[in-house]
Amino acid sequence: MRRWSFAKGHGTENDFVILLDRDGVLDLGEEEVRFLCDRHAGVGGDGVLRVVLASHVDGGDPHTWFMDYRNADGSIAEMCGNGIRVFARYLLDEGLVSGHELEIATRAGIKPIAVLPDGSVRVGMGEVRLTGEAVEVTVADGRAYDAVGVDVGNPHAVAFVADPAELAALPLWTAPSWTPAEAFPAGVNAEFVAVLGERHVAMRVYERGSGETRSCGTGTVAVAAATHARLGGSSEPAQYRVDVPGGSVEVELGEGQAWLTGPAVIVAHGEVALPGGRRHRTLED
Ligand SMILES: N[C@H](CCC[C@H](N)C(=O)O)C(=O)O
């Protein structure tokens, strides 16, 4: 049993357990992640953010922090758009970085971050790409929707529904299925979108590895890109407001790149007793 300090934070109510592991000694396995994310037996969260210096992960820069993101089921994902905003807020609050502009290393590359005067966080999400995959996504009551594949560093399938009422009524208590099955061999985050106005959409999401969440940052980028393509995909820069059950974010698109701006809140600090007999290396190892 190992006691470890944690923080709890969220971005548009997509919530995370944050563990500072500066020197990369915390051997975080699937069992520990599932426990940490368990909303009854553990701390509770959609995912875990391990905060570790990049030099301990991929031989990276010793002055850059690496976001080791894990989904609630213990699986690893390449990127987390809400999580990286919360990660940046945590680094600033804990004095682990100075200044409001920084870079964070992720499995989807280095992301530039700006913490804005109003407390919101702007993330350079990098390339967003429509994959050309045409799939059919089927929800629990058998309704099927045409969807497009979007790569935001992690995989997304975006489907448009008729209106907000249909969006609200979607049965997302269980994972949607998709055909052809081989379209997303590593699974997919499934977003459902209703257009509310010129460059203003509402979205719900069933996340790979976490289930339905109140928000998915990479998903909002995927949705903005798919909406932009439906509107003709102009090469001119465009700004989209994406409403999610947990709030709203802004997505800017330009030259195949995306920027995501939204809130990031640290709500609690504590100490957790990590389960299992996994041996966590100590600094003396
Ligand atoms: N479930 C996602 C990772 C978290 C994405 C989401 N929480 C975000 O804010 O981008 C996946 O397996 O690709």
The ligand as a MOL file (V3000), in Angstrom:
LIG
                    3D

  0  0  0     0  0            999 V3000
M  V30 BEGIN CTAB
M  V30 COUNTS 13 12 0 0 0
M  V30 BEGIN ATOM
M  V30 1 N -10.8100 8.9630 -24.2520 0
M  V30 2 C -9.8350 9.5890 -25.1680 0
M  V30 3 C -8.7520 10.3360 -24.3730 0
M  V30 4 C -9.3280 11.4910 -23.5660 0
M  V30 5 C -9.9460 12.5160 -24.4570 0
M  V30 6 C -10.7880 13.5720 -23.7810 0
M  V30 7 N -11.0440 13.4080 -22.3810 0
M  V30 8 C -10.2610 14.9380 -24.1180 0
M  V30 9 O -10.4920 15.8740 -23.3400 0
M  V30 10 O -9.6740 15.0700 -25.2080 0
M  V30 11 C -9.1690 8.5050 -26.0140 0
M  V30 12 O -9.1140 7.3390 -25.5860 0
M  V30 13 O -8.6650 8.8690 -27.0890 0
M  V30 END ATOM
M  V30 BEGIN BOND
M  V30 1 1 1 2
M  V30 2 1 2 3
M  V30 3 1 2 11
M  V30 4 1 3 4
M  V30 5 1 4 5
M  V30 6 1 5 6
M  V30 7 1 6 7
M  V30 8 1 6 8
M  V30 9 2 8 9
M  V30 10 1 8 10
M  V30 11 2 11 12
M  V30 12 1 11 13
M  V30 END BOND
M  V30 END CTAB
M  END
